[in-house]
């Protein structure tokens, strides 16, 4: 099968002023694996078309709605190879469902959907149709996160005892949603965001990161959600205690009101014979502390790293790589997975260990269980339907 490179990418949402849409576009083109050729970029069709022209997209591939996008692209011989969904949470399900049913592969922003029922149906649909559905859990794109995953899997730190993961931010420490901040406005609206505020927006990233690195399956959790900003409809701080299958314990903290924290994602995994620590604002280093040994700073680009880390590295040691490169690793991996499936072969390393539809389902199930636990009149341990 002959597959043109770069792959043709379509986008729903993510137009002028949309932060995450621009991140997707940069990440998609960084390695030359994708070319943005079509889209429905804005709820205002004319604004969307103006934006499409600014991106060099032909007028006949600039659509007013996602329904028009599907109708137009289905009819083309050079239809897009996949579609990125960069819209608010409550729109993910209808858009993704329509795309999958029309035969398109999908790259969806997290969370996969705004409700658990929709997440279950969408994951089932992806399984039944065989369509590729990638979810952009960005932090699983970092090379040193993959290095940590490999080291845990090969037993470098022994059986895991505790997992500490956090995602503190400060950007919503005041009621900016009431002062015209569009990004904060929909994130604090239960009808558009879903039931979880901080826990749904960033806590789901922390949950995925912990499970991705450790391979542990969540058994049960108990949670305490708080809303510190007066008048806010959803939580802006979350503490979650977790019990994993096999006996390990975990603690997750997410906050949108943690002053002094720009993007403080941190993961620490403690085992019987060692520990591993990774901090997103210093992403090129992994701290390894063996039992009865010296603490080691493992740096990205070193020759003795795993193949999983090496294939996600672009620059020599000492030349920092970060968020955009991690996002690009996901896009490069999605491309490899899609091409490998079409060619009937197993994907190479870059196309393995990707966040897919089931990971998205787990994230939504986690958020639902956290909110249910927090809303209980007494402390309760709940088991998510997908772990």
C-alpha positions in Angstrom: 0.0 0.0 0.0 1.3 3.4 -1.0 0.8 6.0 1.7 1.7 9.6 1.0 3.9 11.5 3.4 3.3 13.8 5.1 -0.1 12.5 6.2 -3.0 14.8 5.6 -4.4 16.3 8.8 -7.8 18.0 9.3 -8.8 20.0 12.4 -12.1 20.8 14.1 -11.8 23.9 16.3 -8.5 25.4 17.3 -8.9 28.6 15.3 -7.7 32.1 15.9 -6.9 32.7 19.6 -7.2 29.0 20.6 -4.2 28.1 22.6 -4.3 24.3 22.2 -5.1 24.5 18.5 -1.8 26.2 17.8 0.1 23.6 19.9 -1.4 20.8 17.9 -0.4 22.5 14.6 3.2 23.1 15.8 3.5 19.6 17.1 2.0 18.0 13.9 4.5 19.7 11.6 7.6 19.5 13.7 8.8 16.2 12.3 7.3 16.6 8.8 4.9 13.7 9.4 1.7 15.7 8.9 0.4 18.6 6.8 -2.7 20.5 7.8 -4.9 20.6 4.7 -8.5 21.1 5.9 -10.6 22.2 8.8 -13.7 23.7 10.4 -11.9 26.1 12.8 -14.5 28.3 14.5 -18.1 28.3 15.5 -18.3 31.5 13.4 -17.9 30.1 9.9 -16.5 33.2 8.4 -13.9 33.6 11.2 -13.0 30.0 10.5 -12.5 30.6 6.8 -10.4 33.7 7.4 -8.2 31.6 9.8 -7.9 28.8 7.3 -6.6 31.2 4.7 -4.0 32.4 7.1 -2.8 28.8 7.4 -2.6 28.5 3.6 -5.6 26.1 3.4 -7.6 26.2 0.1 -11.0 27.7 0.3 -12.6 24.5 -0.8 -11.3 22.7 2.2 -12.3 25.3 4.8 -15.7 24.3 6.2 -18.2 26.1 8.4 -19.1 23.1 10.6 -17.8 19.7 11.4 -20.8 18.2 9.5 -19.8 20.1 6.4 -16.2 19.0 7.0 -17.2 15.3 7.0 -19.4 15.7 3.9 -16.7 17.5 2.0 -13.8 15.3 2.9 -15.6 12.0 2.4 -16.2 12.9 -1.2 -12.5 13.6 -1.9 -9.9 11.1 -3.2 -7.3 13.0 -1.2 -9.4 13.1 2.0 -7.6 13.7 5.3 -5.8 10.8 7.0 -6.9 11.9 10.5 -8.8 14.7 12.2 -7.7 16.5 15.3 -10.5 17.6 17.7 -9.5 20.8 19.5 -12.8 22.0 20.8 -14.3 22.3 24.4 -15.0 19.0 26.2 -18.7 18.8 25.7 -18.3 18.7 21.9 -15.8 15.9 21.8 -18.3 13.1 21.8 -20.6 14.1 18.9 -17.7 15.2 16.8 -15.6 12.1 17.4 -18.6 9.8 16.9 -19.5 11.4 13.6 -15.9 11.2 12.4 -15.4 7.6 13.3 -18.7 6.6 11.7 -17.7 8.4 8.6 -14.4 6.3 8.5 -11.9 8.9 9.8 -9.1 8.3 12.3 -9.2 10.7 15.2 -6.8 12.6 17.4 -8.7 14.0 20.4 -7.9 16.5 23.1 -8.4 15.2 26.6 -10.7 14.4 28.2 -12.0 12.0 25.6 -15.6 13.1 26.5 -17.4 15.1 29.1 -19.4 12.2 30.5 -18.6 8.6 31.3 -21.5 7.3 29.3 -20.2 9.0 26.2 -16.7 7.8 26.9 -17.8 4.2 27.1 -19.8 4.5 23.8 -17.0 6.2 22.0 -14.4 3.6 23.1 -16.7 0.8 22.1 -17.3 2.5 18.7 -13.5 2.8 18.1 -13.1 -0.9 19.0 -15.9 -2.1 16.8 -14.9 0.0 13.7 -11.1 -0.5 14.1 -10.6 3.3 13.7 -7.5 4.8 15.4 -8.3 7.2 18.2 -5.4 8.9 19.9 -5.8 11.1 23.0 -3.3 13.9 23.7 -2.0 13.1 27.1 1.0 15.2 26.5 3.2 14.2 29.4 3.5 10.7 28.0 5.4 12.1 25.1 8.5 13.1 27.1 11.6 10.9 26.5 12.4 10.7 30.2 8.9 9.7 31.1 9.4 6.8 28.8 12.8 6.1 30.4 11.0 6.0 33.8 8.4 3.6 32.4 11.1 1.2 31.1 13.1 1.3 34.4 10.0 0.5 36.4 9.0 -2.4 34.0 12.5 -4.0 34.2 12.5 -3.9 38.0 15.0 -1.2 38.7 13.1 0.0 41.8 11.5 -3.3 42.7 7.9 -3.6 43.7 6.2 -0.2 44.0 5.1 0.9 47.4 3.9 4.5 46.9 3.2 6.9 44.0 3.0 10.7 44.5 1.8 12.8 41.5 0.8 16.4 41.3 -0.3 19.1 38.9 -0.5 22.5 40.5 -1.2 25.7 38.5 -1.9 29.3 39.6 -3.7 30.8 36.5 -7.2 30.5 38.0 -6.4 31.8 41.5 -8.9 34.6 40.9 -12.3 34.6 39.2 -10.9 35.3 35.7 -13.8 33.4 34.1 -16.0 36.4 35.3 -13.6 38.9 33.6 -13.8 37.7 30.0 -11.2 34.9 30.0 -12.8 32.5 27.4 -10.5 29.6 28.3 -11.4 29.8 32.0 -15.1 30.4 31.2 -15.8 27.1 29.6 -13.6 25.2 32.0 -15.7 26.4 34.9 -19.0 25.7 33.2 -20.3 22.2 34.1 -22.4 22.0 30.9 -19.3 22.5 28.8 -16.5 21.1 30.9 -18.1 18.1 32.7 -18.4 17.4 36.4 -14.7 17.8 37.3 -13.0 21.2 37.3 -9.4 21.0 38.4 -9.6 17.2 38.5 -11.0 17.0 35.0 -8.8 19.6 33.4 -5.4 18.7 34.9 -5.9 16.0 37.4 -6.6 13.6 34.6 -3.2 14.4 33.2 -1.6 13.5 36.6 -3.6 10.3 36.8 -2.6 9.2 33.3 1.0 10.0 34.0 1.1 7.9 37.1 -0.5 4.9 35.5 1.6 5.2 32.3 4.9 5.1 34.2 4.1 2.5 36.8 1.7 0.2 34.9 -0.3 0.0 38.1 -4.1 -0.5 37.9 -6.3 1.6 40.2 -8.3 -0.5 42.6 -10.2 2.3 44.5 -10.0 5.9 45.6 -11.3 8.5 48.0 -11.3 12.2 47.2 -11.7 15.6 48.6 -12.6 18.4 46.1 -12.6 22.1 47.0 -13.7 25.3 45.4 -11.7 28.2 46.8 -12.7 31.0 44.4 -16.1 32.3 45.4 -18.8 31.9 42.8 -17.0 29.2 40.9 -19.2 26.3 39.8 -16.6 23.5 39.8 -13.7 22.4 41.9 -10.4 24.3 41.6 -8.4 22.0 44.0 -8.4 18.2 44.4 -6.7 15.7 46.8 -7.2 12.0 45.9 -5.9 9.0 47.8 -5.5 5.9 45.7 -5.2 2.2 46.3 -3.7 0.2 43.5 -4.0 -3.5 42.8 -1.2 -5.4 44.4 -1.1 -3.1 47.5 0.7 0.1 46.3 -0.7 3.4 47.5 -0.9 6.7 45.7 -1.6 10.4 46.4 -2.7 12.8 43.6 -3.0 16.6 44.0 -4.3 18.9 41.3 -4.9 22.6 41.7 -5.7 25.7 39.6 -5.1 28.0 42.5 -1.6 27.1 43.7 0.3 30.4 43.6 3.8 30.2 42.4 3.2 27.2 40.2 3.2 27.8 36.4 3.0 24.1 35.3 4.3 22.1 38.2 3.7 18.5 37.1 5.7 16.2 39.3 5.9 12.4 39.6 7.6 10.4 42.3 7.6 6.6 42.4 9.0 4.8 45.4 9.7 1.1 45.3 11.4 -1.5 47.5 14.8 -1.1 46.0 14.8 2.5 44.6 12.8 5.5 43.5 12.3 7.6 40.4 11.4 11.3 40.2 10.5 13.5 37.3 9.6 17.2 37.2 8.0 18.7 34.1 9.7 22.0 34.4 13.0 20.2 34.3 12.0 17.5 31.8 15.4 16.5 30.5 16.3 14.9 33.9 15.2 11.8 35.7 16.3 11.3 39.3 17.1 7.7 40.2 17.8 6.8 43.8 18.8 3.1 44.3 18.8 1.4 47.7 22.2 1.8 49.4 23.5 3.7 46.4 24.2 7.2 45.2 21.4 9.3 43.8 21.8 9.6 40.1 20.7 12.3 37.7 19.9 10.6 34.4 19.9 13.0 31.5 18.1 12.9 28.2 20.4 12.1 25.3 22.7 9.8 27.2 23.9 6.8 25.2 22.8 4.3 27.9 19.1 5.2 27.8 16.4 2.9 26.6 15.3 2.8 22.9 11.9 4.2 24.0 13.7 7.3 25.2 16.1 7.6 22.3 13.5 7.5 19.6 11.7 10.4 21.2 14.9 12.6 21.4 15.9 15.1 18.7 18.8 17.1 20.1 22.1 16.2 21.8 22.5 16.3 25.5 22.5 19.8 27.0 20.2 21.1 24.3 16.8 21.2 26.2 13.6 19.7 24.7 10.3 20.3 26.3 6.5 20.6 25.9 6.3 21.1 22.2 8.7 18.3 21.4 6.7 16.0 23.7 3.5 16.9 22.0 5.2 16.3 18.6 6.3 12.9 19.8 2.6 12.0 20.2 1.9 13.2 16.7 4.8 11.3 15.3 3.7 8.2 17.2 0.1 8.6 16.0 1.4 8.8 12.4 3.5 5.7 12.8 0.6 3.7 14.3 -1.8 4.7 11.6 0.7 3.9 8.8 1.7 0.6 10.4 -2.0 -0.4 10.6 -2.6 0.4 7.0 0.5 -1.5 5.9 -0.5 -4.5 8.0 2.6 -4.5 10.2 3.5 -3.9 13.9 4.4 -0.2 14.6 8.0 0.7 15.4 8.9 1.9 18.8 7.6 5.5 18.3 4.2 4.1 17.5 3.9 2.1 20.6 2.8 3.0 24.2 0.5 5.7 22.9 -2.5 7.2 24.8 -5.5 5.7 23.0 -9.3 5.6 23.4 -9.2 3.2 26.3 -6.8 5.6 28.1 -9.3 8.3 27.5 -12.1 6.2 28.9 -10.0 5.5 32.0 -9.4 9.2 32.5 -13.1 10.0 32.4 -14.0 7.1 34.7 -11.4 8.4 37.1 -12.9 11.9 37.2 -16.4 10.5 37.7 -15.3 8.4 40.6 -13.4 11.3 42.2 -16.5 13.6 42.0 -18.8 10.8 43.3 -16.4 10.1 46.2 -16.1 13.8 47.1 -19.9 14.3 47.0 -20.6 11.4 49.3 -21.8 12.4 52.8 -19.1 10.3 54.4 -15.6 9.3 53.2 -16.0 6.5 50.7 -13.6 4.4 48.6 -14.9 3.9 45.1 -13.7 1.8 42.2 -13.8 3.3 38.8 -15.4 1.2 36.1 -12.2 1.4 34.0 -8.9 1.4 35.8 
